[in-house]
Amino acid sequence: MIETPENSPNSQEKSTNPVEIENLIGLLRRKESNWVEWGQACAKLQKAGYTSQQIFEATGFEPVQQNQVIVGSQVYTSIVNAKTAKNVQSQSGTDFLSRFERSGSDILYELRILTQEQRIIATEFIVEHNLDVDDAKELAKAIKDFARMKTIPEGFSDRPGDIVAYQCWKLARQQNDLQQRSRLIAKGLKLANSQTARKQLEKLLTDFTIVSQRPAPRLPIYRMESEEELPRILPVVGKFPLNTEDLKAVPIVEEVGSHGIVKFSGGTGAWVGIPGWRVVMQAEDPVAVIENSDRLPTPIPGATEEVLLIIDRSQREWDEDGYFIVDQAGKIEMQCFDELPNIPLLGRVLLVLRPKKILDQEFVKDLLQFEE
C-alpha cells in the first residue's frame, strides 16, 4: 500500500478520494489505457502529495519515466486542445491521434521547450516524415533557436523543413570531416521545404570553405576559497535604548544549503550573503538564482553541486560574450546568443558562484577548535 500523504515529508495538499487514489495506482500498476492517462495519473498522485519514489514502489513506474509521461501528456493535451480550438482539419487531427495516442511520450517530451503553436507545427512535421526521438529533439532545438533570430537567413523560410535545413547548412559549413558534412547536406536536402533552401545546401557540394564554430562564452565561475570570505547574515534588532519586546520580535534565522541561504521564521522570502567583490558591488539590480552545476549551458565538470547565478536585472544589452536570462513560455532560462536575439533580455549573469568546500562543517562552528 502506498504511504498516505499525511505521512509523507513533502506533502503538498490533502489526498483526494482514497478510492480514486487506489484506482489511479491500479491503472498504473496494470498499465491499463494508454500512456497519456498514465501521465495524468502520475500527475494527480504527485499533486495529492505522493513522492516519485512512493509512486515507483507502488506501481513500478520509475521516477524518470513518471516525468516523461507527465510532461509528454501535458504536451499532448495542449496540442489536442489547440487543434480543437482552431478547428484544425480532421485529417491532420486524425494523423496526430493515431501517431501519438498509443506511443510517443518520449518524442512529445522533447517538444516541451516549444510554444503551443510551435508544437503543432513540429508534430505535423514529425508525423509527415516519421521522425524518431533523436530527430524530434534536434527539430525542437532548431525551431527554438530559429525563433530567436532577428531575421530569417537568406534562402530559407520559417517552415519546419527549412528550419532543419538551415541547421544542417550551418553545421555542415563548420565540418571538415567530409563524411559528416555530406550526411548533414543530405539530411537538409531531404527535409527542406523550399527550392531556395535546397540551392543553399547544394552550394556546399562545391564550396568546401570551413567556417569555424565560435566557442561558447566562458562562464564567469567563482568559488570562495577561505572561511573568512563566507558571509553571515544577522538580523539587526535596532539601536539602544531598546525594549525587551524588540529583542523577542526578531525572527529566528535558519541557514539552509551550501551557500548559507537564510530564511526567516514566519516569512516567505529568502536571502543570501555574497562577498563584496567588485563585479557584485557595481551591479545596479542584482538577484540570486539557484541552479545545479550540471544544468548550466556549459556544465561544470566534476560532481554536481548547487551554484548561485548572480544576475543583474539592469543589464539588458546583448553582448556575444555574455550569458543572459530570457523568458521561455513563462519560465526563465539562461542562454548565450551568437547574434542579437529577437526576444527581450531579462538580465545578465554576472557570476556563477560555487560553494566553499568545507570538509567538516561542524569544525568551523567550534570555537575551541579555532582557538587551538
Phi, psi and omega in degrees: 000136180288142181294138180289151182296336178298331179264359182275135183294335182242037178299133182261325181202172180295147180297151173284187181307128181305325179295318179296320178300314180296323178295319179295317179295318179297319179300317181288319183296321182267358181053048177280165179062223182229177186294334178297315179290331175297316179297318179295323179294316178299318180296319179295319179294317178295321179295329179283356174110006181272138180281162177299324180292320178296318179296320179299314182295329182273334189236339184091357176279113180293152182308319180293325178289323176300313181299320182295313183286329178295308181294317180300319180292326177294318178295316180302311182297319180296323180289316179300314180297320180293319179295322179293316182295325182268001179055050179297147182308140187301324182298317178297317180294321180295318179298319180295313182297316182293331180280323190245357182292322184261335180204166177117014179298326180292323180290312180294332177300322181291341182271005182298336184279354184263161173285170181300315180296319179294325179296319179298313180298317182295315182293323177298320179291320179297315179295316182299320184254005177053053182281149177267185186295323179294318177295322180295322178296316178295320180296315181298316180294319181297316180296317181296314180294320182295322182294338181275349184287143182292319179227155178283129181302147182301131177091349182246162177239180180266017174282148187303322179296320178289328177296314177295320179298322179295318178296320177296318179298315181296315181290323181296323180293341180266355186267129171260354174276111185298327180292314179294320179299314179295322180297317180294318179297316180297319179296316179297318179296325181291323188259349183300142178273321188253156178291326179295324177294320179296322179295323178298320179288322180296331178298330181288346179287340179242343178256108185258021178296132180264123176261113184298138178282129180286124180294153178295148178301152177286137177288136179281079188267132176235153169218130178290135189255344182226155180299329182295337180278346182289117181284156175227120181267124181240140175287141179261122181285320183143198182242139179299146002282144182232153175271157178300323180295331177297320180291318182290335184283344181291126183291156177286135180261127180244123178270132180229149176077173184284348180260005179067036176294135184249141174235144181259135180300133180086357180246170181250345183276168177219149182226153178219140180270134180237135177305149184280052176296158185302317182297330179282317183294331181278348181291137181273325184217067185278143173223162180242140177230138180269137176213159174273143186297335181273358180253006177287158177306323171242097185304142178279127180298156178101189182296145179291135178215158177284132176238158177255127173266117177265117188242133174260109183290347180278342182267101183236016178265128186296141176217128185295342180263009183246162172252139185229159175260129180230162178268131175228103179054042177087359178240148181271143177226153177259125184215158167243157185226132178288333180218168184303119180280162180260017177242150182295141174267130185265353180157160181253142177280115181279318180201157174248113187260118175271149182288154176294135177278111178241118183290324181227101183298325182288336182299317184286347179269349186268108184298323180298322178297319179296316184295330177292000000 
